[in-house]
Amino acid sequence: MRIGNITSKPGQVVRGALTVGPVHIPVMVMQGNLPGPSLYLQGLQHPTEVMGVEVIRTVADRLDPAELRGTLVMVPIANPLAAAWRNGLSVFDDLVPSRRRKALEKVNMNRVWPGRPDGNLIEQMAHAIWERICRQVDAIVDFHCCRVCDHYFAAALDGHEESAALGKAFGAPLVDLETERSYARGLLFLRAPALLDTPSILIEMSPGRDITYDMLANGVRGVYNLLKHMKMLPGRPARPARQVVVRRSDPVRVFRARREGYLTTYRQVGEVADKGEVLCEIRSLDRFRVLQTVRAPFDGTCPSIGPGSELRLVKPGEEICTFKRVAR
Ligand SMILES: [Zn+2]
């Protein structure tokens, strides 16, 4: 496989970069000894979402190209500009004039796919990844981090069966089927199946800003699951004990804190609950009395549950749980 100036070699990992103006986007290509399909792993479109970087780094470290069929293409840091600027690194300071930097800092890379060759620098970076990688791979995984209450889920384009199958195979407890009207335009995991018919998923993990080893293990297991699903490794994906599918377009009940206090949750994201079961409670800080009880309004599941912030001490108005029916 050729990506820009990188040419993969059987049984090897070749490292290089896609160069877009002053930006070098790091690329690793691991080609197995045997022919097979290709999978693209991408991390860090958003500057604080480091879990995907660590998942990709760990997979690249652990996986032996001798046991792989096909090719794994990895971009652990898709947006080095945002990564550097948001975290106070100086690597691009002399390369991008500060007046251009202000405008570029406002651009959300995951709203501009498939990018534009004559657009701003972020759009050009997306365009380079789209043209040189997305167009020639058989499947795409884009790693993100979310709110603590979203925990860990896969998202795929509703109606694109191969994307949904990829989302299920990854093994997260919840698969969310979304459309391009769900909440924003220009997301890679929605544009690639729509425009290229390439199965694609977005993986949300929490927390952002740091790694936890249980979530890292989930992410690495998920990638191995996909490699098995795509027959790039022998064996079958390890399915979770439970997994539910929900549709973003289905009605959702949103529960908010009516009182301030300590939030206790009794269900996890993707766990089912029968009508009337207690999902979470708010307790007072002084005597730990129950101030608010949230019960399942019908049989269904929690797409999110827990505090919107990282604290379990919640304030009135704060979203504490969402609930919807499981999709068929
Ligand atoms: Zn993100």
Residues whose N, C-alpha, C, O or C-beta is under 5 A from the ligand:
A	BS01	ZN	H46 E49 H144 C145
